[in-house]
């Protein structure tokens, strides 16, 4: 404030001790210089008036300070919010005492994580796919001797035997029917248009030369049948 007064031209006029007055008011003068300025104040009325005006201002400022010093200054407490620490800060704190830079520490930690993950996956999955394919044994098909064969029951065996016997008997009957029912071709000479009987002598001779076939029961039943046969048709036509 004193400096502003002197800079604005409000300092003591007609006296060249303006700078010395400011130093005296601020208590910057000591010893011999202070005593010489005090002797100057006794002779210079302008400097004495300036010092008196500043002293009254100083007293008023002190009174104001004493007035407000009785009141207690309110205590203000600002709540401290904890700073959110990232996951990199613990790593930096861990690698800090070791003399490693945070970036290098983070890279090393990431590399360790990758190596650990690869090791765990290798342990749990075992060998690779190519080695697994090589270790798998070839699939062997079961042999016929290894397959359990269920023995047929007694009823099934009997049924199979009956079927075989029936098939054999049917074959015999069909063969006998073919042998008996198929007539021999006989050349019959007709002299006139009248009815001519077939030469029975040749048929009897053929029957004597041929051995009688052995017939089964089914064939015998067919022979006993009185139904119309092929030979009867031939005899009827020959008689006509």
Secondary structure, 3 states (H helix, E strand, C coil): CHHHHHHCCCCCCCCCCHHHHHHHHCCCCCCHHHHHHHHHHHHCHHHHHHHHHHHHHHHHHHHHHHHHHCCCCCCCCCCCCCCCCCHHHHHHHHHHCCCCCHHHHHHHHHHHHHHHHHHHHHHHHCCCHHHHHHHCCCCCCCCCCCCCCCCCCHHHHHHHHHHHHHHHHHHHHHHHHHHHHCCCCCCCCCCCCCCCCCCHHHHHHHHHHCCCCCCCHHHHHHHCCCCCCHHHHHHHHHHC
